[in-house]
Amino acid sequence: ARSRTGDLGVFKKSFAILAKECGIPVVPVVIKGAYKALPIGSKFPKKTDIEIEILKPVETSGKNYDTITSEVRRKIEKALEE
């Protein structure tokens, strides 16, 4: 979901369930600057830089849904800090 504050929101585990049941890895994607470009309540995007970073996949085999969700969140948090 879009953030109202620009901070990372709560992760739901539906993506982890889907990936694990399909036997595929999760590829985390970090989008930096989107909040500035289209804040909540704005009707038109503002001119600003947006950076998209595709992170290394998270394997799902041998992991439960909560572990997959936590691992993906940690990778995204780390990328946002850099």
mmCIF file of the N, C-alpha and C atoms, coordinates in Angstrom:
data_MODEL
# 
_entry.id   MODEL 
# 
loop_
_atom_site.group_PDB 
_atom_site.id 
_atom_site.type_symbol 
_atom_site.label_atom_id 
_atom_site.label_alt_id 
_atom_site.label_comp_id 
_atom_site.label_asym_id 
_atom_site.label_entity_id 
_atom_site.label_seq_id 
_atom_site.pdbx_PDB_ins_code 
_atom_site.Cartn_x 
_atom_site.Cartn_y 
_atom_site.Cartn_z 
_atom_site.occupancy 
_atom_site.B_iso_or_equiv 
_atom_site.pdbx_formal_charge 
_atom_site.auth_seq_id 
_atom_site.auth_comp_id 
_atom_site.auth_asym_id 
_atom_site.auth_atom_id 
_atom_site.pdbx_PDB_model_num 
ATOM 1   N N  . ALA A 1 1  ? 0.831  -1.187  0.000   1.00 0.00 ? 1  ALA A N  1 
ATOM 2   C CA . ALA A 1 1  ? 0.000  0.000   0.000   1.00 0.00 ? 1  ALA A CA 1 
ATOM 3   C C  . ALA A 1 1  ? 0.873  1.247   0.000   1.00 0.00 ? 1  ALA A C  1 
ATOM 4   N N  . ARG A 1 2  ? 0.335  2.314   -0.469  1.00 0.00 ? 2  ARG A N  1 
ATOM 5   C CA . ARG A 1 2  ? 1.053  3.586   -0.437  1.00 0.00 ? 2  ARG A CA 1 
ATOM 6   C C  . ARG A 1 2  ? 1.163  4.072   0.990   1.00 0.00 ? 2  ARG A C  1 
ATOM 7   N N  . SER A 1 3  ? 2.303  4.607   1.331   1.00 0.00 ? 3  SER A N  1 
ATOM 8   C CA . SER A 1 3  ? 2.548  5.098   2.678   1.00 0.00 ? 3  SER A CA 1 
ATOM 9   C C  . SER A 1 3  ? 2.021  6.521   2.838   1.00 0.00 ? 3  SER A C  1 
ATOM 10  N N  . ARG A 1 4  ? 1.396  6.781   3.963   1.00 0.00 ? 4  ARG A N  1 
ATOM 11  C CA . ARG A 1 4  ? 0.924  8.138   4.254   1.00 0.00 ? 4  ARG A CA 1 
ATOM 12  C C  . ARG A 1 4  ? 2.055  9.011   4.782   1.00 0.00 ? 4  ARG A C  1 
ATOM 13  N N  . THR A 1 5  ? 3.122  8.382   5.296   1.00 0.00 ? 5  THR A N  1 
ATOM 14  C CA . THR A 1 5  ? 4.225  9.125   5.914   1.00 0.00 ? 5  THR A CA 1 
ATOM 15  C C  . THR A 1 5  ? 5.536  9.000   5.152   1.00 0.00 ? 5  THR A C  1 
ATOM 16  N N  . GLY A 1 6  ? 5.609  8.084   4.207   1.00 0.00 ? 6  GLY A N  1 
ATOM 17  C CA . GLY A 1 6  ? 6.866  7.818   3.517   1.00 0.00 ? 6  GLY A CA 1 
ATOM 18  C C  . GLY A 1 6  ? 7.654  6.696   4.166   1.00 0.00 ? 6  GLY A C  1 
ATOM 19  N N  . ASP A 1 7  ? 7.185  6.229   5.331   1.00 0.00 ? 7  ASP A N  1 
ATOM 20  C CA . ASP A 1 7  ? 7.848  5.128   6.026   1.00 0.00 ? 7  ASP A CA 1 
ATOM 21  C C  . ASP A 1 7  ? 7.373  3.786   5.475   1.00 0.00 ? 7  ASP A C  1 
ATOM 22  N N  . LEU A 1 8  ? 8.195  2.764   5.681   1.00 0.00 ? 8  LEU A N  1 
ATOM 23  C CA . LEU A 1 8  ? 7.848  1.418   5.263   1.00 0.00 ? 8  LEU A CA 1 
ATOM 24  C C  . LEU A 1 8  ? 6.670  0.923   6.090   1.00 0.00 ? 8  LEU A C  1 
ATOM 25  N N  . GLY A 1 9  ? 5.656  0.402   5.443   1.00 0.00 ? 9  GLY A N  1 
ATOM 26  C CA . GLY A 1 9  ? 4.456  -0.042  6.135   1.00 0.00 ? 9  GLY A CA 1 
ATOM 27  C C  . GLY A 1 9  ? 4.523  -1.495  6.580   1.00 0.00 ? 9  GLY A C  1 
ATOM 28  N N  . VAL A 1 10 ? 3.399  -1.994  7.023   1.00 0.00 ? 10 VAL A N  1 
ATOM 29  C CA . VAL A 1 10 ? 3.271  -3.379  7.465   1.00 0.00 ? 10 VAL A CA 1 
ATOM 30  C C  . VAL A 1 10 ? 3.300  -4.298  6.242   1.00 0.00 ? 10 VAL A C  1 
ATOM 31  N N  . PHE A 1 11 ? 4.009  -5.406  6.363   1.00 0.00 ? 11 PHE A N  1 
ATOM 32  C CA . PHE A 1 11 ? 4.065  -6.383  5.282   1.00 0.00 ? 11 PHE A CA 1 
ATOM 33  C C  . PHE A 1 11 ? 3.032  -7.469  5.548   1.00 0.00 ? 11 PHE A C  1 
ATOM 34  N N  . LYS A 1 12 ? 2.180  -7.740  4.602   1.00 0.00 ? 12 LYS A N  1 
ATOM 35  C CA . LYS A 1 12 ? 1.258  -8.865  4.690   1.00 0.00 ? 12 LYS A CA 1 
ATOM 36  C C  . LYS A 1 12 ? 1.959  -10.057 4.053   1.00 0.00 ? 12 LYS A C  1 
ATOM 37  N N  . LYS A 1 13 ? 1.660  -11.250 4.518   1.00 0.00 ? 13 LYS A N  1 
ATOM 38  C CA . LYS A 1 13 ? 2.403  -12.415 4.049   1.00 0.00 ? 13 LYS A CA 1 
ATOM 39  C C  . LYS A 1 13 ? 1.798  -13.091 2.822   1.00 0.00 ? 13 LYS A C  1 
ATOM 40  N N  . SER A 1 14 ? 0.816  -12.482 2.184   1.00 0.00 ? 14 SER A N  1 
ATOM 41  C CA . SER A 1 14 ? 0.187  -13.107 1.021   1.00 0.00 ? 14 SER A CA 1 
ATOM 42  C C  . SER A 1 14 ? 1.187  -13.357 -0.110  1.00 0.00 ? 14 SER A C  1 
ATOM 43  N N  . PHE A 1 15 ? 2.150  -12.463 -0.303  1.00 0.00 ? 15 PHE A N  1 
ATOM 44  C CA . PHE A 1 15 ? 3.156  -12.681 -1.350  1.00 0.00 ? 15 PHE A CA 1 
ATOM 45  C C  . PHE A 1 15 ? 4.021  -13.889 -1.022  1.00 0.00 ? 15 PHE A C  1 
ATOM 46  N N  . ALA A 1 16 ? 4.307  -14.104 0.274   1.00 0.00 ? 16 ALA A N  1 
ATOM 47  C CA . ALA A 1 16 ? 5.123  -15.246 0.697   1.00 0.00 ? 16 ALA A CA 1 
ATOM 48  C C  . ALA A 1 16 ? 4.359  -16.551 0.499   1.00 0.00 ? 16 ALA A C  1 
ATOM 49  N N  . ILE A 1 17 ? 3.074  -16.537 0.808   1.00 0.00 ? 17 ILE A N  1 
ATOM 50  C CA . ILE A 1 17 ? 2.239  -17.730 0.619   1.00 0.00 ? 17 ILE A CA 1 
ATOM 51  C C  . ILE A 1 17 ? 2.202  -18.105 -0.855  1.00 0.00 ? 17 ILE A C  1 
ATOM 52  N N  . LEU A 1 18 ? 1.947  -17.134 -1.700  1.00 0.00 ? 18 LEU A N  1 
ATOM 53  C CA . LEU A 1 18 ? 1.868  -17.380 -3.137  1.00 0.00 ? 18 LEU A CA 1 
ATOM 54  C C  . LEU A 1 18 ? 3.196  -17.908 -3.688  1.00 0.00 ? 18 LEU A C  1 
ATOM 55  N N  . ALA A 1 19 ? 4.297  -17.260 -3.320  1.00 0.00 ? 19 ALA A N  1 
ATOM 56  C CA . ALA A 1 19 ? 5.608  -17.678 -3.821  1.00 0.00 ? 19 ALA A CA 1 
ATOM 57  C C  . ALA A 1 19 ? 5.962  -19.078 -3.342  1.00 0.00 ? 19 ALA A C  1 
ATOM 58  N N  . LYS A 1 20 ? 5.732  -19.373 -2.063  1.00 0.00 ? 20 LYS A N  1 
ATOM 59  C CA . LYS A 1 20 ? 6.076  -20.689 -1.522  1.00 0.00 ? 20 LYS A CA 1 
ATOM 60  C C  . LYS A 1 20 ? 5.219  -21.777 -2.162  1.00 0.00 ? 20 LYS A C  1 
ATOM 61  N N  . GLU A 1 21 ? 3.926  -21.537 -2.287  1.00 0.00 ? 21 GLU A N  1 
ATOM 62  C CA . GLU A 1 21 ? 3.035  -22.545 -2.878  1.00 0.00 ? 21 GLU A CA 1 
ATOM 63  C C  . GLU A 1 21 ? 3.357  -22.791 -4.355  1.00 0.00 ? 21 GLU A C  1 
ATOM 64  N N  . CYS A 1 22 ? 3.865  -21.769 -5.046  1.00 0.00 ? 22 CYS A N  1 
ATOM 65  C CA . CYS A 1 22 ? 4.255  -21.917 -6.458  1.00 0.00 ? 22 CYS A CA 1 
ATOM 66  C C  . CYS A 1 22 ? 5.686  -22.418 -6.612  1.00 0.00 ? 22 CYS A C  1 
ATOM 67  N N  . GLY A 1 23 ? 6.429  -22.448 -5.495  1.00 0.00 ? 23 GLY A N  1 
ATOM 68  C CA . GLY A 1 23 ? 7.809  -22.928 -5.540  1.00 0.00 ? 23 GLY A CA 1 
ATOM 69  C C  . GLY A 1 23 ? 8.759  -21.978 -6.245  1.00 0.00 ? 23 GLY A C  1 
ATOM 70  N N  . ILE A 1 24 ? 8.510  -20.688 -6.110  1.00 0.00 ? 24 ILE A N  1 
ATOM 71  C CA . ILE A 1 24 ? 9.362  -19.697 -6.770  1.00 0.00 ? 24 ILE A CA 1 
ATOM 72  C C  . ILE A 1 24 ? 9.942  -18.726 -5.737  1.00 0.00 ? 24 ILE A C  1 
ATOM 73  N N  . PRO A 1 25 ? 11.085 -18.111 -6.042  1.00 0.00 ? 25 PRO A N  1 
ATOM 74  C CA . PRO A 1 25 ? 11.662 -17.127 -5.115  1.00 0.00 ? 25 PRO A CA 1 
ATOM 75  C C  . PRO A 1 25 ? 10.908 -15.798 -5.190  1.00 0.00 ? 25 PRO A C  1 
ATOM 76  N N  . VAL A 1 26 ? 11.106 -14.985 -4.169  1.00 0.00 ? 26 VAL A N  1 
ATOM 77  C CA . VAL A 1 26 ? 10.545 -13.630 -4.128  1.00 0.00 ? 26 VAL A CA 1 
ATOM 78  C C  . VAL A 1 26 ? 11.656 -12.667 -4.525  1.00 0.00 ? 26 VAL A C  1 
ATOM 79  N N  . VAL A 1 27 ? 11.380 -11.781 -5.455  1.00 0.00 ? 27 VAL A N  1 
ATOM 80  C CA . VAL A 1 27 ? 12.351 -10.776 -5.867  1.00 0.00 ? 27 VAL A CA 1 
ATOM 81  C C  . VAL A 1 27 ? 11.912 -9.430  -5.277  1.00 0.00 ? 27 VAL A C  1 
ATOM 82  N N  . PRO A 1 28 ? 12.580 -8.990  -4.195  1.00 0.00 ? 28 PRO A N  1 
ATOM 83  C CA . PRO A 1 28 ? 12.209 -7.707  -3.581  1.00 0.00 ? 28 PRO A CA 1 
ATOM 84  C C  . PRO A 1 28 ? 12.600 -6.537  -4.489  1.00 0.00 ? 28 PRO A C  1 
ATOM 85  N N  . VAL A 1 29 ? 11.741 -5.536  -4.538  1.00 0.00 ? 29 VAL A N  1 
ATOM 86  C CA . VAL A 1 29 ? 11.990 -4.331  -5.325  1.00 0.00 ? 29 VAL A CA 1 
ATOM 87  C C  . VAL A 1 29 ? 11.826 -3.120  -4.407  1.00 0.00 ? 29 VAL A C  1 
ATOM 88  N N  . VAL A 1 30 ? 12.815 -2.232  -4.430  1.00 0.00 ? 30 VAL A N  1 
ATOM 89  C CA . VAL A 1 30 ? 12.782 -1.019  -3.615  1.00 0.00 ? 30 VAL A CA 1 
ATOM 90  C C  . VAL A 1 30 ? 12.531 0.165   -4.544  1.00 0.00 ? 30 VAL A C  1 
ATOM 91  N N  . ILE A 1 31 ? 11.546 0.972   -4.183  1.00 0.00 ? 31 ILE A N  1 
ATOM 92  C CA . ILE A 1 31 ? 11.247 2.183   -4.958  1.00 0.00 ? 31 ILE A CA 1 
ATOM 93  C C  . ILE A 1 31 ? 11.493 3.372   -4.035  1.00 0.00 ? 31 ILE A C  1 
ATOM 94  N N  . LYS A 1 32 ? 12.523 4.146   -4.338  1.00 0.00 ? 32 LYS A N  1 
ATOM 95  C CA . LYS A 1 32 ? 12.873 5.313   -3.519  1.00 0.00 ? 32 LYS A CA 1 
ATOM 96  C C  . LYS A 1 32 ? 12.398 6.582   -4.225  1.00 0.00 ? 32 LYS A C  1 
ATOM 97  N N  . GLY A 1 33 ? 11.698 7.429   -3.495  1.00 0.00 ? 33 GLY A N  1 
ATOM 98  C CA . GLY A 1 33 ? 11.269 8.710   -4.049  1.00 0.00 ? 33 GLY A CA 1 
ATOM 99  C C  . GLY A 1 33 ? 9.825  8.757   -4.496  1.00 0.00 ? 33 GLY A C  1 
ATOM 100 N N  . ALA A 1 34 ? 9.130  7.628   -4.494  1.00 0.00 ? 34 ALA A N  1 
ATOM 101 C CA . ALA A 1 34 ? 7.748  7.611   -4.965  1.00 0.00 ? 34 ALA A CA 1 
ATOM 102 C C  . ALA A 1 34 ? 6.839  8.437   -4.067  1.00 0.00 ? 34 ALA A C  1 
ATOM 103 N N  . TYR A 1 35 ? 7.106  8.431   -2.761  1.00 0.00 ? 35 TYR A N  1 
ATOM 104 C CA . TYR A 1 35 ? 6.269  9.195   -1.830  1.00 0.00 ? 35 TYR A CA 1 
ATOM 105 C C  . TYR A 1 35 ? 6.342  10.687  -2.145  1.00 0.00 ? 35 TYR A C  1 
ATOM 106 N N  . LYS A 1 36 ? 7.546  11.164  -2.496  1.00 0.00 ? 36 LYS A N  1 
ATOM 107 C CA . LYS A 1 36 ? 7.714  12.582  -2.843  1.00 0.00 ? 36 LYS A CA 1 
ATOM 108 C C  . LYS A 1 36 ? 7.032  12.904  -4.164  1.00 0.00 ? 36 LYS A C  1 
ATOM 109 N N  . ALA A 1 37 ? 7.026  11.945  -5.076  1.00 0.00 ? 37 ALA A N  1 
ATOM 110 C CA . ALA A 1 37 ? 6.447  12.177  -6.395  1.00 0.00 ? 37 ALA A CA 1 
ATOM 111 C C  . ALA A 1 37 ? 4.918  12.214  -6.363  1.00 0.00 ? 37 ALA A C  1 
ATOM 112 N N  . LEU A 1 38 ? 4.327  11.386  -5.523  1.00 0.00 ? 38 LEU A N  1 
ATOM 113 C CA . LEU A 1 38 ? 2.865  11.322  -5.480  1.00 0.00 ? 38 LEU A CA 1 
ATOM 114 C C  . LEU A 1 38 ? 2.393  11.092  -4.043  1.00 0.00 ? 38 LEU A C  1 
ATOM 115 N N  . PRO A 1 39 ? 2.481  12.137  -3.203  1.00 0.00 ? 39 PRO A N  1 
ATOM 116 C CA . PRO A 1 39 ? 2.020  11.977  -1.824  1.00 0.00 ? 39 PRO A CA 1 
ATOM 117 C C  . PRO A 1 39 ? 0.509  11.770  -1.757  1.00 0.00 ? 39 PRO A C  1 
ATOM 118 N N  . ILE A 1 40 ? 0.062  11.186  -0.666  1.00 0.00 ? 40 ILE A N  1 
ATOM 119 C CA . ILE A 1 40 ? -1.369 10.957  -0.462  1.00 0.00 ? 40 ILE A CA 1 
ATOM 120 C C  . ILE A 1 40 ? -2.107 12.294  -0.596  1.00 0.00 ? 40 ILE A C  1 
ATOM 121 N N  . GLY A 1 41 ? -3.195 12.278  -1.345  1.00 0.00 ? 41 GLY A N  1 
ATOM 122 C CA . GLY A 1 41 ? -4.011 13.476  -1.510  1.00 0.00 ? 41 GLY A CA 1 
ATOM 123 C C  . GLY A 1 41 ? -3.688 14.273  -2.762  1.00 0.00 ? 41 GLY A C  1 
ATOM 124 N N  . SER A 1 42 ? -2.538 14.038  -3.373  1.00 0.00 ? 42 SER A N  1 
ATOM 125 C CA . SER A 1 42 ? -2.216 14.790  -4.589  1.00 0.00 ? 42 SER A CA 1 
ATOM 126 C C  . SER A 1 42 ? -2.893 14.145  -5.789  1.00 0.00 ? 42 SER A C  1 
ATOM 127 N N  . LYS A 1 43 ? -3.242 14.976  -6.751  1.00 0.00 ? 43 LYS A N  1 
ATOM 128 C CA . LYS A 1 43 ? -3.921 14.473  -7.942  1.00 0.00 ? 43 LYS A CA 1 
ATOM 129 C C  . LYS A 1 43 ? -2.950 14.244  -9.096  1.00 0.00 ? 43 LYS A C  1 
ATOM 130 N N  . PHE A 1 44 ? -1.839 14.946  -9.066  1.00 0.00 ? 44 PHE A N  1 
ATOM 131 C CA . PHE A 1 44 ? -0.866 14.827  -10.136 1.00 0.00 ? 44 PHE A CA 1 
ATOM 132 C C  . PHE A 1 44 ? 0.529  14.605  -9.547  1.00 0.00 ? 44 PHE A C  1 
ATOM 133 N N  . PRO A 1 45 ? 1.345  13.805  -10.220 1.00 0.00 ? 45 PRO A N  1 
ATOM 134 C CA . PRO A 1 45 ? 2.707  13.586  -9.723  1.00 0.00 ? 45 PRO A CA 1 
ATOM 135 C C  . PRO A 1 45 ? 3.543  14.856  -9.806  1.00 0.00 ? 45 PRO A C  1 
ATOM 136 N N  . LYS A 1 46 ? 4.491  14.966  -8.886  1.00 0.00 ? 46 LYS A N  1 
ATOM 137 C CA . LYS A 1 46 ? 5.437  16.080  -8.893  1.00 0.00 ? 46 LYS A CA 1 
ATOM 138 C C  . LYS A 1 46 ? 6.722  15.615  -9.558  1.00 0.00 ? 46 LYS A C  1 
ATOM 139 N N  . LYS A 1 47 ? 7.435  16.557  -10.135 1.00 0.00 ? 47 LYS A N  1 
ATOM 140 C CA . LYS A 1 47 ? 8.699  16.219  -10.780 1.00 0.00 ? 47 LYS A CA 1 
ATOM 141 C C  . LYS A 1 47 ? 9.759  15.973  -9.699  1.00 0.00 ? 47 LYS A C  1 
ATOM 142 N N  . THR A 1 48 ? 10.248 14.755  -9.640  1.00 0.00 ? 48 THR A N  1 
ATOM 143 C CA . THR A 1 48 ? 11.283 14.368  -8.682  1.00 0.00 ? 48 THR A CA 1 
ATOM 144 C C  . THR A 1 48 ? 11.965 13.097  -9.185  1.00 0.00 ? 48 THR A C  1 
ATOM 145 N N  . ASP A 1 49 ? 13.119 12.822  -8.649  1.00 0.00 ? 49 ASP A N  1 
ATOM 146 C CA . ASP A 1 49 ? 13.820 11.598  -9.027  1.00 0.00 ? 49 ASP A CA 1 
ATOM 147 C C  . ASP A 1 49 ? 13.228 10.402  -8.299  1.00 0.00 ? 49 ASP A C  1 
ATOM 148 N N  . ILE A 1 50 ? 13.094 9.301   -9.015  1.00 0.00 ? 50 ILE A N  1 
ATOM 149 C CA . ILE A 1 50 ? 12.652 8.041   -8.435  1.00 0.00 ? 50 ILE A CA 1 
ATOM 150 C C  . ILE A 1 50 ? 13.706 6.998   -8.795  1.00 0.00 ? 50 ILE A C  1 
ATOM 151 N N  . GLU A 1 51 ? 14.102 6.243   -7.790  1.00 0.00 ? 51 GLU A N  1 
ATOM 152 C CA . GLU A 1 51 ? 15.113 5.201   -7.986  1.00 0.00 ? 51 GLU A CA 1 
ATOM 153 C C  . GLU A 1 51 ? 14.473 3.847   -7.712  1.00 0.00 ? 51 GLU A C  1 
ATOM 154 N N  . ILE A 1 52 ? 14.669 2.919   -8.634  1.00 0.00 ? 52 ILE A N  1 
ATOM 155 C CA . ILE A 1 52 ? 14.153 1.568   -8.478  1.00 0.00 ? 52 ILE A CA 1 
ATOM 156 C C  . ILE A 1 52 ? 15.342 0.620   -8.382  1.00 0.00 ? 52 ILE A C  1 
ATOM 157 N N  . GLU A 1 53 ? 15.348 -0.191  -7.328  1.00 0.00 ? 53 GLU A N  1 
ATOM 158 C CA . GLU A 1 53 ? 16.438 -1.140  -7.118  1.00 0.00 ? 53 GLU A CA 1 
ATOM 159 C C  . GLU A 1 53 ? 15.843 -2.543  -6.982  1.00 0.00 ? 53 GLU A C  1 
ATOM 160 N N  . ILE A 1 54 ? 16.307 -3.449  -7.831  1.00 0.00 ? 54 ILE A N  1 
ATOM 161 C CA . ILE A 1 54 ? 15.873 -4.839  -7.778  1.00 0.00 ? 54 ILE A CA 1 
ATOM 162 C C  . ILE A 1 54 ? 16.900 -5.603  -6.963  1.00 0.00 ? 54 ILE A C  1 
ATOM 163 N N  . LEU A 1 55 ? 16.452 -6.208  -5.864  1.00 0.00 ? 55 LEU A N  1 
ATOM 164 C CA . LEU A 1 55 ? 17.348 -6.902  -4.946  1.00 0.00 ? 55 LEU A CA 1 
ATOM 165 C C  . LEU A 1 55 ? 17.471 -8.377  -5.319  1.00 0.00 ? 55 LEU A C  1 
ATOM 166 N N  . LYS A 1 56 ? 18.421 -9.045  -4.686  1.00 0.00 ? 56 LYS A N  1 
ATOM 167 C CA . LYS A 1 56 ? 18.614 -10.474 -4.941  1.00 0.00 ? 56 LYS A CA 1 
ATOM 168 C C  . LYS A 1 56 ? 17.400 -11.259 -4.455  1.00 0.00 ? 56 LYS A C  1 
ATOM 169 N N  . PRO A 1 57 ? 17.027 -12.299 -5.185  1.00 0.00 ? 57 PRO A N  1 
ATOM 170 C CA . PRO A 1 57 ? 15.846 -13.096 -4.811  1.00 0.00 ? 57 PRO A CA 1 
ATOM 171 C C  . PRO A 1 57 ? 15.995 -13.761 -3.444  1.00 0.00 ? 57 PRO A C  1 
ATOM 172 N N  . VAL A 1 58 ? 14.866 -13.950 -2.799  1.00 0.00 ? 58 VAL A N  1 
ATOM 173 C CA . VAL A 1 58 ? 14.789 -14.679 -1.534  1.00 0.00 ? 58 VAL A CA 1 
ATOM 174 C C  . VAL A 1 58 ? 14.184 -16.042 -1.851  1.00 0.00 ? 58 VAL A C  1 
ATOM 175 N N  . GLU A 1 59 ? 14.938 -17.095 -1.601  1.00 0.00 ? 59 GLU A N  1 
ATOM 176 C CA . GLU A 1 59 ? 14.443 -18.447 -1.841  1.00 0.00 ? 59 GLU A CA 1 
ATOM 177 C C  . GLU A 1 59 ? 13.372 -18.787 -0.812  1.00 0.00 ? 59 GLU A C  1 
ATOM 178 N N  . THR A 1 60 ? 12.379 -19.557 -1.225  1.00 0.00 ? 60 THR A N  1 
ATOM 179 C CA . THR A 1 60 ? 11.262 -19.873 -0.346  1.00 0.00 ? 60 THR A CA 1 
ATOM 180 C C  . THR A 1 60 ? 11.281 -21.309 0.166   1.00 0.00 ? 60 THR A C  1 
ATOM 181 N N  . SER A 1 61 ? 12.032 -22.183 -0.484  1.00 0.00 ? 61 SER A N  1 
ATOM 182 C CA . SER A 1 61 ? 12.019 -23.586 -0.067  1.00 0.00 ? 61 SER A CA 1 
ATOM 183 C C  . SER A 1 61 ? 12.636 -23.751 1.315   1.00 0.00 ? 61 SER A C  1 
ATOM 184 N N  . GLY A 1 62 ? 11.982 -24.561 2.137   1.00 0.00 ? 62 GLY A N  1 
ATOM 185 C CA . GLY A 1 62 ? 12.464 -24.831 3.480   1.00 0.00 ? 62 GLY A CA 1 
ATOM 186 C C  . GLY A 1 62 ? 12.183 -23.723 4.486   1.00 0.00 ? 62 GLY A C  1 
ATOM 187 N N  . LYS A 1 63 ? 11.412 -22.724 4.099   1.00 0.00 ? 63 LYS A N  1 
ATOM 188 C CA . LYS A 1 63 ? 11.100 -21.597 4.999   1.00 0.00 ? 63 LYS A CA 1 
ATOM 189 C C  . LYS A 1 63 ? 9.590  -21.495 5.165   1.00 0.00 ? 63 LYS A C  1 
ATOM 190 N N  . ASN A 1 64 ? 9.166  -21.002 6.321   1.00 0.00 ? 64 ASN A N  1 
ATOM 191 C CA . ASN A 1 64 ? 7.735  -20.775 6.502   1.00 0.00 ? 64 ASN A CA 1 
ATOM 192 C C  . ASN A 1 64 ? 7.378  -19.361 6.018   1.00 0.00 ? 64 ASN A C  1 
ATOM 193 N N  . TYR A 1 65 ? 6.091  -19.084 5.962   1.00 0.00 ? 65 TYR A N  1 
ATOM 194 C CA . TYR A 1 65 ? 5.625  -17.809 5.420   1.00 0.00 ? 65 TYR A CA 1 
ATOM 195 C C  . TYR A 1 65 ? 6.150  -16.606 6.199   1.00 0.00 ? 65 TYR A C  1 
ATOM 196 N N  . ASP A 1 66 ? 6.153  -16.726 7.520   1.00 0.00 ? 66 ASP A N  1 
ATOM 197 C CA . ASP A 1 66 ? 6.622  -15.611 8.345   1.00 0.00 ? 66 ASP A CA 1 
ATOM 198 C C  . ASP A 1 66 ? 8.106  -15.338 8.141   1.00 0.00 ? 66 ASP A C  1 
ATOM 199 N N  . THR A 1 67 ? 8.899  -16.390 7.978   1.00 0.00 ? 67 THR A N  1 
ATOM 200 C CA . THR A 1 67 ? 10.335 -16.233 7.750   1.00 0.00 ? 67 THR A CA 1 
ATOM 201 C C  . THR A 1 67 ? 10.591 -15.543 6.414   1.00 0.00 ? 67 THR A C  1 
ATOM 202 N N  . ILE A 1 68 ? 9.874  -15.957 5.399   1.00 0.00 ? 68 ILE A N  1 
ATOM 203 C CA . ILE A 1 68 ? 10.029 -15.344 4.073   1.00 0.00 ? 68 ILE A CA 1 
ATOM 204 C C  . ILE A 1 68 ? 9.665  -13.855 4.146   1.00 0.00 ? 68 ILE A C  1 
ATOM 205 N N  . THR A 1 69 ? 8.535  -13.559 4.778   1.00 0.00 ? 69 THR A N  1 
ATOM 206 C CA . THR A 1 69 ? 8.081  -12.173 4.904   1.00 0.00 ? 69 THR A CA 1 
ATOM 207 C C  . THR A 1 69 ? 9.108  -11.324 5.646   1.00 0.00 ? 69 THR A C  1 
ATOM 208 N N  . SER A 1 70 ? 9.626  -11.845 6.753   1.00 0.00 ? 70 SER A N  1 
ATOM 209 C CA . SER A 1 70 ? 10.623 -11.106 7.547   1.00 0.00 ? 70 SER A CA 1 
ATOM 210 C C  . SER A 1 70 ? 11.911 -10.881 6.766   1.00 0.00 ? 70 SER A C  1 
ATOM 211 N N  . GLU A 1 71 ? 12.348 -11.898 6.040   1.00 0.00 ? 71 GLU A N  1 
ATOM 212 C CA . GLU A 1 71 ? 13.588 -11.775 5.270   1.00 0.00 ? 71 GLU A CA 1 
ATOM 213 C C  . GLU A 1 71 ? 13.456 -10.724 4.166   1.00 0.00 ? 71 GLU A C  1 
ATOM 214 N N  . VAL A 1 72 ? 12.337 -10.723 3.485   1.00 0.00 ? 72 VAL A N  1 
ATOM 215 C CA . VAL A 1 72 ? 12.107 -9.732  2.427   1.00 0.00 ? 72 VAL A CA 1 
ATOM 216 C C  . VAL A 1 72 ? 12.054 -8.332  3.032   1.00 0.00 ? 72 VAL A C  1 
ATOM 217 N N  . ARG A 1 73 ? 11.361 -8.189  4.152   1.00 0.00 ? 73 ARG A N  1 
ATOM 218 C CA . ARG A 1 73 ? 11.278 -6.875  4.803   1.00 0.00 ? 73 ARG A CA 1 
ATOM 219 C C  . ARG A 1 73 ? 12.660 -6.378  5.224   1.00 0.00 ? 73 ARG A C  1 
ATOM 220 N N  . ARG A 1 74 ? 13.468 -7.255  5.817   1.00 0.00 ? 74 ARG A N  1 
ATOM 221 C CA . ARG A 1 74 ? 14.817 -6.859  6.249   1.00 0.00 ? 74 ARG A CA 1 
ATOM 222 C C  . ARG A 1 74 ? 15.665 -6.403  5.060   1.00 0.00 ? 74 ARG A C  1 
ATOM 223 N N  . LYS A 1 75 ? 15.572 -7.117  3.948   1.00 0.00 ? 75 LYS A N  1 
ATOM 224 C CA . LYS A 1 75 ? 16.344 -6.725  2.758   1.00 0.00 ? 75 LYS A CA 1 
ATOM 225 C C  . LYS A 1 75 ? 15.918 -5.347  2.257   1.00 0.00 ? 75 LYS A C  1 
ATOM 226 N N  . ILE A 1 76 ? 14.619 -5.098  2.241   1.00 0.00 ? 76 ILE A N  1 
ATOM 227 C CA . ILE A 1 76 ? 14.123 -3.808  1.776   1.00 0.00 ? 76 ILE A CA 1 
ATOM 228 C C  . ILE A 1 76 ? 14.507 -2.703  2.749   1.00 0.00 ? 76 ILE A C  1 
ATOM 229 N N  . GLU A 1 77 ? 14.381 -2.953  4.052   1.00 0.00 ? 77 GLU A N  1 
ATOM 230 C CA . GLU A 1 77 ? 14.792 -1.954  5.051   1.00 0.00 ? 77 GLU A CA 1 
ATOM 231 C C  . GLU A 1 77 ? 16.251 -1.597  4.891   1.00 0.00 ? 77 GLU A C  1 
ATOM 232 N N  . LYS A 1 78 ? 17.090 -2.602  4.711   1.00 0.00 ? 78 LYS A N  1 
ATOM 233 C CA . LYS A 1 78 ? 18.535 -2.371  4.559   1.00 0.00 ? 78 LYS A CA 1 
ATOM 234 C C  . LYS A 1 78 ? 18.815 -1.527  3.318   1.00 0.00 ? 78 LYS A C  1 
ATOM 235 N N  . ALA A 1 79 ? 18.155 -1.838  2.221   1.00 0.00 ? 79 ALA A N  1 
ATOM 236 C CA . ALA A 1 79 ? 18.350 -1.088  0.970   1.00 0.00 ? 79 ALA A CA 1 
ATOM 237 C C  . ALA A 1 79 ? 17.884 0.358   1.123   1.00 0.00 ? 79 ALA A C  1 
ATOM 238 N N  . LEU A 1 80 ? 16.828 0.583   1.876   1.00 0.00 ? 80 LEU A N  1 
ATOM 239 C CA . LEU A 1 80 ? 16.331 1.945   2.083   1.00 0.00 ? 80 LEU A CA 1 
ATOM 240 C C  . LEU A 1 80 ? 17.258 2.773   2.952   1.00 0.00 ? 80 LEU A C  1 
ATOM 241 N N  . GLU A 1 81 ? 17.991 2.115   3.850   1.00 0.00 ? 81 GLU A N  1 
ATOM 242 C CA . GLU A 1 81 ? 18.933 2.818   4.713   1.00 0.00 ? 81 GLU A CA 1 
ATOM 243 C C  . GLU A 1 81 ? 20.172 3.290   3.961   1.00 0.00 ? 81 GLU A C  1 
ATOM 244 N N  . GLU A 1 82 ? 20.510 2.613   2.892   1.00 0.00 ? 82 GLU A N  1 
ATOM 245 C CA . GLU A 1 82 ? 21.728 2.944   2.135   1.00 0.00 ? 82 GLU A CA 1 
ATOM 246 C C  . GLU A 1 82 ? 21.550 4.177   1.299   1.00 0.00 ? 82 GLU A C  1 
# 
